[in-house]
Amino acid sequence: MTAAQVECVSPDRSPDELCSLRENLAAHATRLRRTSEHFALLAGETRLKIMHLLGETGELCVCDLATILEMTPAAVSQHLSRLRSGRMVESRRDGMTIYYRLTDTVDPKFLMSIFRDRPAREE
C-alpha cells in the first residue's frame, strides 16, 4: 500500500474514478492555489474589515479607513499593500489623496456571502 493507493474497507469509487478526480484536481491546481492565497489574505480580521467597507462604500481613502478602523494611516496602508499585491484592491490618486476600491476580480456576491450572518458554532 502506497500513499497514492490507499486501500478502503468499503470503496465507493472505482480506481478509474479516483484517477479522474486526481487529474481534475491537478488541472485546477493554479486556480486552487490562487484561491488559497486570497483566503489567506482574508484571514486577517483587519483586511476582512477593509474588504467589507470597500464592498459597502465602493471606495474610501486611507484616512477614512484609518478613522473608521481606529488605526493609524500607516497601519492601514500596510494592510492595503497586502490586499493590493494580492490583486484584491486597486487604487486611484486624486491630488494628494489615494482612494481604494475592490478589483473587478473580487466577486461581490461571494464577498457578501462571507459577511452574511451565520449561526454560532457550539464548542
N, C-alpha and C positions, 0 to 999 in steps of 0.2 A: 504494500500500500504506500503510495507517494502522496505528497501534498496536493498534486494535481488530480489524483484519483482517490477520493475518499469513499470507502465502502459504507453504504447506507443500510440500515436494518430493513427499512421498507421504502425503497426508492419510488418516487413519484414521477420522475422524468427519465427518459431514455438517455443513454450516453450521447446520442446524436443531438438531442435537445439541449443537453448541458453544454456540449461543444458549441452549438449555435448561440446559446446565451453568452458564453465566454467571448466568442468572436464579436457579438453585438456590443458587449461591454468595451472591448478593445477599440472598436470603431468609433465609440463615443468618448474615448479617453481624454481628448483635448477639451471638449465641452465640459466634461465632468471635473477636470482639473480647474478650469476657469470658474465654474460654479462654486467649487470648494473654496477658491480664493476669495470670491465675493462673500460667501458666508463667513469666512474668517474675518473679513473687514467689518461685517455687520455684527460680529460677536462682541465688539466693544460697545458698551451702553451709550457713550457719548456720540460715537459715529452713528449709531442707530437713531438717536435723538435728532442729529443733524439731518439724516435722511428723511425722517418723519416731518421735520419742519420744512424742508425744501419741497417735499411732496405736497404739503398743505398749502404753502405760500407761493410756490413757483420759483422764487429766488429771494435770497437775502444776502446782505453784505456781512463781512466778518464781524464788524462792530455790533450789528443787530444780533447775530448769532451769539456773540460773547455776552451781550446783555441778557438775552433770554436764558442762556445756559448758566449764567453767573460764573463765567470763566474769563480768563484774560484773552485778549485777541491772539496773543502768541500761542496759547494752548489750543484754541480753536483752529488756528492756522495749521498746526501740526496734524490735527485730525483731518482737516480738509485736504492737506497734502497727500495723506494716505488714500483718501477716497478718490482724489484726482488721479493718482498713479494707478489705482485700480479701475480707472475709467468709469467711475460711478457718478462723479460730479464733474462739471466743467465751469469755467469762469469767463467773465467778461469784465473789461475795465471801462469805467465811466469817470474820466478825470483821475482823481486820486483814489477812488473807491473801487474795490473789486467785488463783484456780485457772483454768487454761486447758484447753480441750478443742477437738477438731475440731468444726466445724459439721456439721449434717446434710447440707449441700450437698456436702461432701467425700466422694467415693465411696471407701470403704476398699479395695475391690478394685483400683481404679485406683491409689491411693496405694501399695499393696503391690507392684503391678506395676512401679512406678518403682524400688522398692528391691530387686527381685529381682537376683540375680547375673547379670551379663551378661558374655559373653566380651570380653576386652580387644581393642581395635581396634589393628591393626598400623599403624604410621605409615609 
